[in-house]
Amino acid sequence: MPNQQPPALSIEPGTHLAVRAVGSWQVNALAQSGVMKSIQATLRKLPQGRLIAWDLSQIASLDHIGAQLLWNAWGKARPQQLVLADEHADIFNRIERSAPLQLPPADRGHLGARLHRWLHNLAGHAYYFVGLIGQLTIDMGSFLLHPLRGPWKEISANVFHIGYRALGITALVAFLIGVVLSFLSAQQLHTFGADVYLVNILGMSIIRELGPMLAAILVAGRSGSSITAQLGVMRVTEELDAMLVMGMPHGYRLILPRVLALAISMPLLVIWTDAIALAGGMTAAKVELGLSPSYFLQRLPSVVPLLNYWIGLGKGIVFGMLIALVACHFGLRVKPNTESLGQGTTLSVVTAITAVILADAVFAILFKGVGFR
């Protein structure tokens, strides 16, 4: 505003030191050359600790930038003696209301408060996870009653992405694990002249334990994180809210297909992982001990009871459903910001792997006397 007087401060000495502000205290006027230097020079002349009366009644126009400049000069507190035009009072009232807002102090060293917060978060996750299982049960019942209306396209798409596309990484890791396990076991068995028992060790460990665990951990890291990220992005882009507005339930269209897809894919991945890991073990056995693959395959059915094979497949189904539920749980709890998306994905993978290990321990306890001769 070129016709208005530029902003300026003047000190009027007297019984009580007074400071008068005149002109236009708006950002375009404050940005003019030399204006800020003049105002700062006047502010530096003000004595510290002395009562100062401020007269702002002669200010022609004022915006938030000019008001904030004066507020900072007051030490972010309204002076005791202040003359202010009525039309400018609202700006300082808003600044005064927002000034006390501060971040809460960091809670350091308060073990009780931190433990209480951790338990509260854990209880919240447990509550929503139980609710998720309940909703999945209802959706599963609806799917069984009306299978033709089920989300078959979503299920087949997830089987492709979760199962088929995981064949490469599971084959690579399983083959290397089989080679390493066979090589290390062969060295120890050869010392005692028990080379033929390598088939027993590899068969039982891979088919009963390592195969399902290895497939589950890889799927949790690969597909579990992907599920959480997909749902989290849908939360950030408000697609989940749009689905509810359109009358499309999250459970039936997002959670149920992923749980069923993992329940179908995981046993197949367990079979694939077992076969590739045993192939790696046979390769190392041939190189280290000279055991032929034909001898390995002939002896394997006699040393590993078939029940262990079914236990491994059962583990695959349970592990797959657990991974899908955990991934969906953390995906739906993502807040609409990128930081929460990253934290939710990380927590999903860690929690899914932990849940798989705990479930495997439960299987070991329940079937401790089953499948052994």
C-alpha positions as a Python dict, from the first residue, in 0.01 Angstrom:
ca = {
    (1, 'M'): (0, 0, 0),
    (2, 'P'): (219, 285, -124),
    (3, 'N'): (2, 571, 15),
    (4, 'Q'): (26, 453, 376),
    (5, 'Q'): (292, 555, 623),
    (6, 'P'): (563, 290, 672),
    (7, 'P'): (576, 120, 1012),
    (8, 'A'): (785, 291, 1275),
    (9, 'L'): (847, 293, 1651),
    (10, 'S'): (922, 604, 1855),
    (11, 'I'): (1032, 624, 2220),
    (12, 'E'): (869, 900, 2425),
    (13, 'P'): (1054, 952, 2754),
    (14, 'G'): (868, 1068, 3060),
    (15, 'T'): (764, 949, 3403),
    (16, 'H'): (682, 615, 3244),
    (17, 'L'): (874, 517, 2935),
    (18, 'A'): (633, 500, 2641),
    (19, 'V'): (668, 348, 2297),
    (20, 'R'): (438, 459, 2017),
    (21, 'A'): (381, 260, 1698),
    (22, 'V'): (255, 427, 1382),
    (23, 'G'): (203, 340, 1018),
    (24, 'S'): (102, 21, 841),
    (25, 'W'): (224, -293, 1020),
    (26, 'Q'): (157, -534, 740),
    (27, 'V'): (395, -776, 573),
    (28, 'N'): (430, -577, 251),
    (29, 'A'): (518, -261, 445),
    (30, 'L'): (757, -444, 680),
    (31, 'A'): (938, -592, 379),
    (32, 'Q'): (1039, -249, 247),
    (33, 'S'): (1408, -164, 252),
    (34, 'G'): (1542, -41, 586),
    (35, 'V'): (1215, -76, 777),
    (36, 'M'): (1308, -381, 983),
    (37, 'K'): (1655, -241, 1065),
    (38, 'S'): (1497, 78, 1198),
    (39, 'I'): (1244, -111, 1412),
    (40, 'Q'): (1509, -347, 1552),
    (41, 'A'): (1739, -54, 1633),
    (42, 'T'): (1458, 111, 1830),
    (43, 'L'): (1381, -212, 2017),
    (44, 'R'): (1747, -250, 2119),
    (45, 'K'): (1733, 92, 2286),
    (46, 'L'): (1455, -15, 2523),
    (47, 'P'): (1583, -80, 2877),
    (48, 'Q'): (1542, -425, 3021),
    (49, 'G'): (1325, -475, 3329),
    (50, 'R'): (1161, -131, 3318),
    (51, 'L'): (788, -80, 3291),
    (52, 'I'): (706, 32, 2938),
    (53, 'A'): (374, 167, 2813),
    (54, 'W'): (289, 67, 2457),
    (55, 'D'): (59, 281, 2243),
    (56, 'L'): (-63, 105, 1929),
    (57, 'S'): (-368, 322, 1873),
    (58, 'Q'): (-202, 509, 1584),
    (59, 'I'): (-140, 195, 1377),
    (60, 'A'): (-327, 234, 1048),
    (61, 'S'): (-339, -135, 952),
    (62, 'L'): (-214, -454, 1114),
    (63, 'D'): (-185, -817, 1003),
    (64, 'H'): (-67, -1131, 1183),
    (65, 'I'): (298, -1082, 1079),
    (66, 'G'): (316, -733, 1227),
    (67, 'A'): (133, -842, 1541),
    (68, 'Q'): (370, -1137, 1587),
    (69, 'L'): (669, -903, 1554),
    (70, 'L'): (536, -687, 1837),
    (71, 'W'): (442, -995, 2041),
    (72, 'N'): (799, -1124, 2020),
    (73, 'A'): (929, -781, 2125),
    (74, 'W'): (709, -803, 2436),
    (75, 'G'): (866, -1132, 2537),
    (76, 'K'): (557, -1324, 2418),
    (77, 'A'): (340, -1177, 2693),
    (78, 'R'): (94, -887, 2683),
    (79, 'P'): (245, -576, 2852),
    (80, 'Q'): (72, -432, 3156),
    (81, 'Q'): (16, -93, 2992),
    (82, 'L'): (-115, -129, 2640),
    (83, 'V'): (-334, 101, 2434),
    (84, 'L'): (-481, -84, 2138),
    (85, 'A'): (-739, -8, 1869),
    (86, 'D'): (-1052, -218, 1892),
    (87, 'E'): (-1015, -354, 1539),
    (88, 'H'): (-667, -491, 1623),
    (89, 'A'): (-752, -654, 1955),
    (90, 'D'): (-873, -979, 1798),
    (91, 'I'): (-536, -1049, 1634),
    (92, 'F'): (-348, -1025, 1964),
    (93, 'N'): (-616, -1232, 2138),
    (94, 'R'): (-559, -1516, 1889),
    (95, 'I'): (-182, -1495, 1934),
    (96, 'E'): (-221, -1495, 2311),
    (97, 'R'): (-440, -1803, 2303),
    (98, 'S'): (-195, -1995, 2084),
    (99, 'A'): (120, -1885, 2267),
    (100, 'P'): (92, -2120, 2568),
    (101, 'L'): (67, -2428, 2343),
    (102, 'Q'): (379, -2634, 2396),
    (103, 'L'): (482, -2989, 2329),
    (104, 'P'): (441, -3212, 2634),
    (105, 'P'): (769, -3277, 2812),
    (106, 'A'): (942, -3598, 2722),
    (107, 'D'): (870, -3873, 2969),
    (108, 'R'): (1216, -3999, 3055),
    (109, 'G'): (1295, -4239, 3326),
    (110, 'H'): (937, -4272, 3453),
    (111, 'L'): (915, -4649, 3437),
    (112, 'G'): (562, -4665, 3575),
    (113, 'A'): (418, -4425, 3317),
    (114, 'R'): (601, -4596, 3031),
    (115, 'L'): (481, -4938, 3147),
    (116, 'H'): (125, -4811, 3178),
    (117, 'R'): (136, -4666, 2826),
    (118, 'W'): (281, -4989, 2688),
    (119, 'L'): (13, -5199, 2857),
    (120, 'H'): (-257, -4962, 2733),
    (121, 'N'): (-133, -4994, 2374),
    (122, 'L'): (-109, -5371, 2409),
    (123, 'A'): (-464, -5392, 2545),
    (124, 'G'): (-587, -5176, 2256),
    (125, 'H'): (-421, -5401, 1999),
    (126, 'A'): (-559, -5713, 2169),
    (127, 'Y'): (-909, -5566, 2179),
    (128, 'Y'): (-913, -5476, 1810),
    (129, 'F'): (-746, -5803, 1711),
    (130, 'V'): (-1017, -6005, 1887),
    (131, 'G'): (-1276, -5789, 1713),
    (132, 'L'): (-1106, -5859, 1381),
    (133, 'I'): (-1124, -6233, 1443),
    (134, 'G'): (-1492, -6204, 1532),
    (135, 'Q'): (-1568, -6007, 1217),
    (136, 'L'): (-1374, -6261, 1012),
    (137, 'T'): (-1583, -6543, 1161),
    (138, 'I'): (-1905, -6363, 1065),
    (139, 'D'): (-1776, -6295, 714),
    (140, 'M'): (-1666, -6656, 677),
    (141, 'G'): (-2015, -6774, 773),
    (142, 'S'): (-2170, -6538, 519),
    (143, 'F'): (-1926, -6662, 256),
    (144, 'L'): (-2014, -7026, 325),
    (145, 'L'): (-2388, -6952, 310),
    (146, 'H'): (-2360, -6761, -18),
    (147, 'P'): (-2045, -6881, -192),
    (148, 'L'): (-2148, -6750, -534),
    (149, 'R'): (-2142, -6395, -396),
    (150, 'G'): (-1796, -6440, -247),
    (151, 'P'): (-1492, -6230, -340),
    (152, 'W'): (-1344, -6494, -570),
    (153, 'K'): (-1152, -6246, -783),
    (154, 'E'): (-985, -6096, -478),
    (155, 'I'): (-898, -6442, -345),
    (156, 'S'): (-744, -6557, -674),
    (157, 'A'): (-552, -6232, -714),
    (158, 'N'): (-405, -6263, -363),
    (159, 'V'): (-316, -6630, -421),
    (160, 'F'): (-122, -6521, -728),
    (161, 'H'): (58, -6231, -556),
    (162, 'I'): (118, -6405, -224),
    (163, 'G'): (179, -6761, -340),
    (164, 'Y'): (304, -6775, -695),
    (165, 'R'): (529, -6471, -675),
    (166, 'A'): (690, -6603, -357),
    (167, 'L'): (814, -6924, -522),
    (168, 'G'): (1144, -6774, -632),
    (169, 'I'): (1263, -6632, -301),
    (170, 'T'): (1145, -6934, -102),
    (171, 'A'): (1323, -7171, -341),
    (172, 'L'): (1650, -6981, -318),
    (173, 'V'): (1651, -6955, 62),
    (174, 'A'): (1526, -7312, 113),
    (175, 'F'): (1795, -7458, -113),
    (176, 'L'): (2070, -7269, 69),
    (177, 'I'): (1933, -7367, 411),
    (178, 'G'): (1920, -7732, 302),
    (179, 'V'): (2280, -7717, 180),
    (180, 'V'): (2408, -7556, 499),
    (181, 'L'): (2215, -7789, 731),
    (182, 'S'): (2324, -8098, 541),
    (183, 'F'): (2686, -7987, 523),
    (184, 'L'): (2714, -7913, 895),
    (185, 'S'): (2526, -8228, 998),
    (186, 'A'): (2737, -8445, 765),
    (187, 'Q'): (3059, -8326, 923),
    (188, 'Q'): (2944, -8427, 1271),
    (189, 'L'): (2788, -8759, 1165),
    (190, 'H'): (3096, -8861, 968),
    (191, 'T'): (3304, -8824, 1282),
    (192, 'F'): (3099, -9101, 1449),
    (193, 'G'): (3053, -9311, 1136),
    (194, 'A'): (2678, -9239, 1127),
    (195, 'D'): (2655, -9106, 773),
    (196, 'V'): (2330, -9285, 693),
    (197, 'Y'): (2145, -9095, 968),
    (198, 'L'): (2178, -8773, 771),
    (199, 'V'): (1850, -8863, 599),
    (200, 'N'): (1677, -8888, 938),
    (201, 'I'): (1802, -8549, 1052),
    (202, 'L'): (1722, -8364, 731),
    (203, 'G'): (1385, -8532, 681),
    (204, 'M'): (1250, -8468, 1031),
    (205, 'S'): (1392, -8118, 1072),
    (206, 'I'): (1287, -7986, 732),
    (207, 'I'): (947, -8150, 690),
    (208, 'R'): (829, -8103, 1048),
    (209, 'E'): (992, -7773, 1153),
    (210, 'L'): (1217, -7583, 916),
    (211, 'G'): (997, -7602, 606),
    (212, 'P'): (684, -7445, 759),
    (213, 'M'): (884, -7197, 968),
    (214, 'L'): (1103, -7085, 680),
    (215, 'A'): (808, -7039, 446),
    (216, 'A'): (612, -6849, 713),
    (217, 'I'): (897, -6611, 798),
    (218, 'L'): (960, -6533, 432),
    (219, 'V'): (590, -6478, 363),
    (220, 'A'): (558, -6258, 674),
    (221, 'G'): (843, -6038, 556),
    (222, 'R'): (739, -6032, 192),
    (223, 'S'): (361, -6060, 174),
    (224, 'G'): (268, -5953, 528),
    (225, 'S'): (441, -5619, 486),
    (226, 'S'): (278, -5580, 145),
    (227, 'I'): (-71, -5636, 288),
    (228, 'T'): (-11, -5383, 566),
    (229, 'A'): (128, -5127, 321),
    (230, 'Q'): (-167, -5173, 84),
    (231, 'L'): (-426, -5119, 357),
    (232, 'G'): (-222, -4835, 505),
    (233, 'V'): (-207, -4653, 172),
    (234, 'M'): (-583, -4701, 139),
    (235, 'R'): (-618, -4534, 478),
    (236, 'V'): (-391, -4244, 379),
    (237, 'T'): (-577, -4190, 49),
    (238, 'E'): (-916, -4227, 227),
    (239, 'E'): (-1017, -4524, 12),
    (240, 'L'): (-1125, -4714, 324),
    (241, 'D'): (-1365, -4434, 418),
    (242, 'A'): (-1496, -4427, 62),
    (243, 'M'): (-1567, -4801, 79),
    (244, 'L'): (-1774, -4756, 393),
    (245, 'V'): (-1969, -4471, 232),
    (246, 'M'): (-2042, -4698, -66),
    (247, 'G'): (-2160, -4975, 168),
    (248, 'M'): (-1865, -5207, 103),
    (249, 'P'): (-1751, -5368, 431),
    (250, 'H'): (-1377, -5386, 491),
    (251, 'G'): (-1387, -5736, 635),
    (252, 'Y'): (-1564, -5907, 346),
    (253, 'R'): (-1371, -5736, 66),
    (254, 'L'): (-1027, -5676, 216),
    (255, 'I'): (-961, -5911, 510),
    (256, 'L'): (-1145, -6231, 417),
    (257, 'P'): (-982, -6267, 70),
    (258, 'R'): (-633, -6220, 212),
    (259, 'V'): (-686, -6465, 498),
    (260, 'L'): (-826, -6731, 266),
    (261, 'A'): (-553, -6669, 9),
    (262, 'L'): (-280, -6718, 268),
    (263, 'A'): (-456, -7023, 413),
    (264, 'I'): (-452, -7174, 62),
    (265, 'S'): (-106, -7058, -42),
    (266, 'M'): (92, -7139, 271),
    (267, 'P'): (50, -7521, 263),
    (268, 'L'): (150, -7520, -103),
    (269, 'L'): (452, -7304, -22),
    (270, 'V'): (541, -7543, 261),
    (271, 'I'): (542, -7836, 15),
    (272, 'W'): (755, -7633, -225),
    (273, 'T'): (996, -7524, 49),
    (274, 'D'): (1031, -7879, 183),
    (275, 'A'): (1110, -8016, -163),
    (276, 'I'): (1368, -7750, -247),
    (277, 'A'): (1533, -7770, 96),
    (278, 'L'): (1558, -8150, 70),
    (279, 'A'): (1707, -8109, -279),
    (280, 'G'): (1971, -7880, -133),
    (281, 'G'): (2037, -8131, 143),
    (282, 'M'): (2072, -8415, -107),
    (283, 'T'): (2318, -8209, -311),
    (284, 'A'): (2538, -8141, -9),
    (285, 'A'): (2510, -8504, 105),
    (286, 'K'): (2629, -8622, -234),
    (287, 'V'): (2927, -8387, -228),
    (288, 'E'): (3024, -8435, 138),
    (289, 'L'): (2937, -8800, 210),
    (290, 'G'): (2879, -8951, -132),
    (291, 'L'): (2517, -9044, -56),
    (292, 'S'): (2332, -9080, -384),
    (293, 'P'): (2000, -8898, -435),
    (294, 'S'): (1830, -9232, -510),
    (295, 'Y'): (1934, -9373, -171),
    (296, 'F'): (1818, -9050, -7),
    (297, 'L'): (1473, -9068, -168),
    (298, 'Q'): (1432, -9441, -96),
    (299, 'R'): (1515, -9405, 271),
    (300, 'L'): (1322, -9083, 336),
    (301, 'P'): (968, -9236, 358),
    (302, 'S'): (1084, -9501, 604),
    (303, 'V'): (1255, -9262, 847),
    (304, 'V'): (999, -8980, 840),
    (305, 'P'): (643, -9090, 929),
    (306, 'L'): (372, -8946, 707),
    (307, 'L'): (207, -8779, 1008),
    (308, 'N'): (494, -8531, 1025),
    (309, 'Y'): (409, -8424, 672),
    (310, 'W'): (49, -8350, 772),
    (311, 'I'): (164, -8163, 1082),
    (312, 'G'): (379, -7943, 859),
    (313, 'L'): (85, -7869, 629),
    (314, 'G'): (-136, -7789, 929),
    (315, 'K'): (127, -7548, 1051),
    (316, 'G'): (124, -7383, 711),
    (317, 'I'): (-250, -7318, 727),
    (318, 'V'): (-233, -7175, 1081),
    (319, 'F'): (77, -6966, 1007),
    (320, 'G'): (-81, -6825, 691),
    (321, 'M'): (-399, -6717, 869),
    (322, 'L'): (-199, -6564, 1154),
    (323, 'I'): (19, -6363, 914),
    (324, 'A'): (-284, -6237, 723),
    (325, 'L'): (-472, -6137, 1038),
    (326, 'V'): (-173, -5955, 1188),
    (327, 'A'): (-99, -5776, 860),
    (328, 'C'): (-461, -5667, 816),
    (329, 'H'): (-483, -5559, 1180),
    (330, 'F'): (-188, -5322, 1157),
    (331, 'G'): (-290, -5206, 810),
    (332, 'L'): (-635, -5097, 928),
    (333, 'R'): (-485, -4919, 1232),
    (334, 'V'): (-253, -4702, 1023),
    (335, 'K'): (-321, -4333, 1071),
    (336, 'P'): (-350, -4107, 766),
    (337, 'N'): (16, -4003, 755),
    (338, 'T'): (332, -4152, 609),
    (339, 'E'): (512, -4189, 943),
    (340, 'S'): (237, -4411, 1081),
    (341, 'L'): (245, -4613, 759),
    (342, 'G'): (614, -4696, 805),
    (343, 'Q'): (573, -4777, 1174),
    (344, 'G'): (270, -4995, 1107),
    (345, 'T'): (450, -5195, 837),
    (346, 'T'): (751, -5253, 1063),
    (347, 'L'): (533, -5358, 1358),
    (348, 'S'): (333, -5587, 1131),
    (349, 'V'): (638, -5784, 1017),
    (350, 'V'): (789, -5810, 1365),
    (351, 'T'): (458, -5911, 1525),
    (352, 'A'): (379, -6164, 1250),
    (353, 'I'): (716, -6337, 1286),
    (354, 'T'): (680, -6340, 1665),
    (355, 'A'): (329, -6485, 1637),
    (356, 'V'): (455, -6756, 1401),
    (357, 'I'): (731, -6856, 1644),
    (358, 'L'): (487, -6867, 1936),
    (359, 'A'): (242, -7075, 1732),
    (360, 'D'): (522, -7314, 1639),
    (361, 'A'): (605, -7353, 2009),
    (362, 'V'): (239, -7437, 2078),
    (363, 'F'): (248, -7697, 1800),
    (364, 'A'): (564, -7847, 1950),
    (365, 'I'): (393, -7883, 2289),
    (366, 'L'): (67, -8020, 2153),
    (367, 'F'): (233, -8274, 1922),
    (368, 'K'): (540, -8358, 2128),
    (369, 'G'): (459, -8730, 2122),
    (370, 'V'): (315, -8749, 1772),
    (371, 'G'): (502, -8845, 1457),
    (372, 'F'): (798, -9019, 1620),
    (373, 'R'): (868, -9388, 1604),
}
